[in-house]
Amino acid sequence: MPHIPIGLFLAAASFLVQSAIFLRWLHRRMRDDEIARTFVRDVATNHLPHIYSALRQIAEQQGIHLEEPPLVQFLEVNGRPRRWRHSATR
């Protein structure tokens, strides 16, 4: 009978360790997704207008007429809008 408490302790310890590892992995995965979304949003809102401007200048030098660049629109697929915070407000 003395082996039963040791077995329960080892099972509980194993469960706690596996849960901690899973929660760490889940947090890292969610953080990586958030970083990727922020990067894509930053590129679309800050860098694309400059890229379009440079391409327009190159096209004018080459004598090519370009239409207006498309507006950047974000689609929320889960139905609820996200609140984006700027780093200056944190």
DRENLUM-383709 format. One line per 3 residues: their letters; for each residue z, y, x of N, C-alpha, C, O. Coordinates in nm, 2 decimals. Layout:
BEGIN
A> Z/Y/X/Z/Y/X/Z/Y/X/Z/Y/X ~ ... $
***
This chain:
BEGIN
MPH> 0.00/-0.12/0.08/0.00/0.00/0.00/0.00/0.13/0.08/-0.04/0.23/0.03 ~ 0.04/0.13/0.21/0.04/0.26/0.28/-0.10/0.31/0.31/-0.11/0.42/0.35 ~ -0.20/0.22/0.29/-0.34/0.27/0.32/-0.40/0.35/0.21/-0.49/0.43/0.24 $
IPI> -0.34/0.34/0.09/-0.40/0.42/-0.02/-0.38/0.57/0.00/-0.48/0.64/-0.03 ~ -0.26/0.62/0.03/-0.25/0.77/0.05/-0.34/0.82/0.17/-0.39/0.93/0.16 ~ -0.35/0.74/0.27/-0.43/0.78/0.38/-0.58/0.79/0.34/-0.65/0.88/0.37 $
GLF> -0.62/0.69/0.26/-0.76/0.69/0.20/-0.78/0.81/0.11/-0.89/0.87/0.12 ~ -0.69/0.84/0.03/-0.70/0.96/-0.06/-0.71/1.09/0.02/-0.79/1.17/-0.01 ~ -0.62/1.09/0.12/-0.63/1.21/0.21/-0.76/1.23/0.28/-0.82/1.34/0.28 $
LAA> -0.81/1.12/0.33/-0.94/1.13/0.40/-1.06/1.16/0.30/-1.15/1.23/0.34 ~ -1.05/1.11/0.18/-1.15/1.14/0.08/-1.15/1.28/0.04/-1.25/1.35/0.03 ~ -1.03/1.34/0.02/-1.01/1.48/-0.01/-1.06/1.57/0.10/-1.12/1.67/0.08 $
ASF> -1.02/1.53/0.23/-1.06/1.61/0.34/-1.22/1.61/0.36/-1.28/1.71/0.38 ~ -1.28/1.49/0.34/-1.42/1.48/0.34/-1.49/1.57/0.24/-1.59/1.63/0.26 ~ -1.43/1.56/0.12/-1.49/1.64/0.01/-1.48/1.79/0.04/-1.57/1.87/0.02 $
LVQ> -1.37/1.84/0.09/-1.35/1.98/0.13/-1.44/2.02/0.24/-1.50/2.13/0.23 ~ -1.46/1.94/0.34/-1.55/1.97/0.45/-1.70/1.98/0.39/-1.77/2.07/0.43 ~ -1.74/1.88/0.32/-1.87/1.88/0.26/-1.90/2.00/0.17/-2.00/2.06/0.17 $
SAI> -1.80/2.04/0.09/-1.81/2.15/0.00/-1.82/2.28/0.08/-1.90/2.37/0.04 ~ -1.74/2.30/0.18/-1.75/2.42/0.27/-1.89/2.43/0.33/-1.94/2.54/0.34 ~ -1.94/2.32/0.38/-2.07/2.32/0.45/-2.18/2.36/0.35/-2.27/2.43/0.37 $
FLR> -2.17/2.30/0.23/-2.26/2.33/0.12/-2.26/2.48/0.08/-2.36/2.54/0.07 ~ -2.14/2.53/0.06/-2.12/2.67/0.02/-2.17/2.76/0.13/-2.23/2.87/0.10 ~ -2.15/2.73/0.26/-2.21/2.81/0.37/-2.36/2.81/0.37/-2.42/2.91/0.38 $
WLH> -2.42/2.69/0.35/-2.56/2.68/0.34/-2.62/2.76/0.22/-2.72/2.83/0.24 ~ -2.55/2.75/0.11/-2.60/2.82/-0.01/-2.59/2.97/0.01/-2.68/3.04/-0.03 ~ -2.48/3.02/0.07/-2.47/3.16/0.09/-2.58/3.21/0.19/-2.64/3.31/0.17 $
RRM> -2.60/3.13/0.30/-2.71/3.17/0.39/-2.84/3.17/0.33/-2.92/3.26/0.35 ~ -2.87/3.07/0.24/-3.00/3.07/0.17/-3.02/3.19/0.08/-3.13/3.25/0.08 ~ -2.91/3.22/0.00/-2.92/3.34/-0.08/-2.94/3.46/0.00/-3.01/3.55/-0.05 $
RDD> -2.87/3.48/0.11/-2.88/3.60/0.19/-3.02/3.61/0.25/-3.08/3.71/0.25 ~ -3.08/3.50/0.30/-3.21/3.50/0.35/-3.31/3.54/0.24/-3.41/3.61/0.27 ~ -3.30/3.49/0.12/-3.39/3.53/0.01/-3.38/3.68/-0.02/-3.48/3.75/-0.04 $
EIA> -3.25/3.73/-0.01/-3.23/3.87/-0.04/-3.30/3.96/0.07/-3.35/4.06/0.05 ~ -3.28/3.91/0.20/-3.35/3.98/0.31/-3.50/3.98/0.30/-3.56/4.08/0.32 ~ -3.55/3.87/0.26/-3.70/3.86/0.24/-3.75/3.95/0.13/-3.85/4.02/0.14 $
RTF> -3.68/3.96/0.01/-3.71/4.05/-0.10/-3.70/4.19/-0.05/-3.79/4.27/-0.09 ~ -3.60/4.23/0.02/-3.58/4.37/0.07/-3.69/4.40/0.16/-3.75/4.51/0.16 ~ -3.73/4.31/0.25/-3.84/4.34/0.35/-3.97/4.36/0.27/-4.04/4.46/0.31 $
VRD> -4.00/4.27/0.18/-4.13/4.29/0.10/-4.13/4.42/0.03/-4.23/4.49/0.02 ~ -4.02/4.46/-0.03/-4.01/4.58/-0.11/-4.03/4.70/-0.01/-4.09/4.80/-0.05 ~ -3.96/4.70/0.10/-3.98/4.80/0.20/-4.12/4.82/0.25/-4.17/4.93/0.26 $
VAT> -4.18/4.71/0.28/-4.32/4.71/0.32/-4.41/4.78/0.22/-4.50/4.86/0.24 ~ -4.39/4.73/0.09/-4.47/4.78/-0.02/-4.45/4.93/-0.05/-4.55/5.00/-0.08 ~ -4.33/4.98/-0.04/-4.30/5.11/-0.08/-4.31/5.21/0.04/-4.35/5.33/0.02 $
NHL> -4.28/5.17/0.16/-4.28/5.26/0.27/-4.41/5.25/0.36/-4.45/5.35/0.42 ~ -4.46/5.13/0.38/-4.56/5.12/0.48/-4.70/5.11/0.42/-4.80/5.16/0.48 ~ -4.72/5.05/0.30/-4.85/5.04/0.24/-4.92/5.18/0.22/-5.04/5.19/0.25 $
PHI> -4.84/5.28/0.17/-4.91/5.41/0.16/-4.97/5.47/0.29/-5.07/5.53/0.29 ~ -4.90/5.44/0.40/-4.95/5.49/0.53/-5.07/5.41/0.57/-5.16/5.46/0.63 ~ -5.06/5.28/0.55/-5.18/5.19/0.58/-5.30/5.23/0.50/-5.41/5.24/0.55 $
YSA> -5.28/5.26/0.37/-5.39/5.30/0.28/-5.45/5.44/0.33/-5.57/5.46/0.33 ~ -5.36/5.53/0.37/-5.41/5.66/0.42/-5.49/5.64/0.55/-5.60/5.70/0.56 ~ -5.44/5.56/0.64/-5.52/5.53/0.77/-5.65/5.47/0.74/-5.76/5.50/0.80 $
LRQ> -5.66/5.37/0.65/-5.78/5.31/0.61/-5.88/5.41/0.54/-6.00/5.40/0.57 ~ -5.82/5.50/0.46/-5.91/5.60/0.40/-5.97/5.69/0.50/-6.09/5.73/0.49 ~ -5.89/5.73/0.60/-5.95/5.81/0.71/-6.06/5.74/0.79/-6.16/5.80/0.82 $
IAE> -6.03/5.61/0.82/-6.14/5.54/0.89/-6.26/5.52/0.80/-6.37/5.54/0.86 ~ -6.24/5.50/0.67/-6.36/5.49/0.58/-6.44/5.62/0.58/-6.56/5.62/0.57 ~ -6.37/5.73/0.57/-6.44/5.86/0.57/-6.52/5.88/0.69/-6.63/5.93/0.69 $
QQG> -6.46/5.84/0.81/-6.54/5.86/0.94/-6.66/5.77/0.94/-6.76/5.80/1.00 ~ -6.65/5.66/0.87/-6.77/5.56/0.86/-6.86/5.60/0.75/-6.97/5.53/0.74 ~ -6.82/5.69/0.66/-6.91/5.73/0.55/-6.90/5.63/0.43/-6.99/5.62/0.36 $
IHL> -6.79/5.57/0.42/-6.77/5.47/0.31/-6.68/5.53/0.21/-6.58/5.59/0.24 ~ -6.72/5.52/0.08/-6.64/5.58/-0.03/-6.55/5.47/-0.08/-6.59/5.36/-0.12 ~ -6.42/5.50/-0.09/-6.32/5.40/-0.14/-6.26/5.46/-0.27/-6.24/5.58/-0.28 $
EEP> -6.22/5.37/-0.35/-6.15/5.40/-0.47/-6.00/5.43/-0.44/-5.96/5.40/-0.33 ~ -5.93/5.48/-0.54/-5.79/5.50/-0.51/-5.72/5.37/-0.49/-5.75/5.27/-0.55 ~ -5.62/5.37/-0.40/-5.55/5.24/-0.38/-5.46/5.21/-0.50/-5.42/5.29/-0.57 $
PLV> -5.44/5.08/-0.52/-5.36/5.04/-0.64/-5.21/5.08/-0.62/-5.16/5.09/-0.51 ~ -5.15/5.11/-0.73/-5.01/5.14/-0.73/-4.93/5.02/-0.71/-4.96/4.91/-0.75 ~ -4.81/5.03/-0.64/-4.72/4.92/-0.62/-4.64/4.90/-0.74/-4.56/4.99/-0.78 $
QFL> -4.64/4.78/-0.80/-4.56/4.75/-0.92/-4.49/4.62/-0.89/-4.54/4.53/-0.84 ~ -4.36/4.62/-0.93/-4.28/4.50/-0.91/-4.26/4.43/-1.04/-4.23/4.50/-1.14 ~ -4.27/4.31/-1.04/-4.25/4.23/-1.16/-4.12/4.15/-1.15/-4.10/4.08/-1.06 $
EVN> -4.03/4.17/-1.25/-3.91/4.10/-1.25/-3.93/3.97/-1.33/-3.95/3.97/-1.46 ~ -3.92/3.85/-1.27/-3.96/3.73/-1.33/-3.84/3.67/-1.41/-3.86/3.58/-1.50 ~ -3.72/3.71/-1.38/-3.61/3.65/-1.46/-3.57/3.74/-1.58/-3.47/3.70/-1.64 $
GRP> -3.64/3.84/-1.61/-3.61/3.92/-1.73/-3.51/4.03/-1.72/-3.49/4.10/-1.81 ~ -3.44/4.04/-1.61/-3.34/4.14/-1.60/-3.37/4.23/-1.47/-3.40/4.17/-1.37 ~ -3.36/4.36/-1.48/-3.40/4.44/-1.37/-3.29/4.43/-1.26/-3.17/4.42/-1.29 $
RRW> -3.33/4.44/-1.14/-3.24/4.44/-1.03/-3.21/4.58/-0.99/-3.29/4.67/-1.00 ~ -3.09/4.60/-0.94/-3.05/4.73/-0.89/-3.06/4.73/-0.74/-2.99/4.65/-0.67 ~ -3.15/4.81/-0.69/-3.17/4.82/-0.55/-3.09/4.93/-0.49/-3.10/5.05/-0.54 $
RHS> -3.01/4.91/-0.39/-2.93/5.01/-0.32/-3.00/5.04/-0.19/-3.04/4.96/-0.12 ~ -3.00/5.17/-0.16/-3.05/5.21/-0.03/-2.93/5.20/0.07/-2.81/5.21/0.03 ~ -2.97/5.19/0.20/-2.86/5.17/0.30/-2.78/5.30/0.31/-2.67/5.29/0.36 $
ATR> -2.83/5.42/0.27/-2.76/5.54/0.28/-2.64/5.55/0.18/-2.55/5.62/0.20 ~ -2.65/5.47/0.07/-2.55/5.48/-0.04/-2.44/5.38/-0.01/-2.34/5.38/-0.09 ~ -2.46/5.29/0.08/-2.35/5.19/0.10/-2.24/5.24/0.18/-2.14/5.17/0.21 $
***
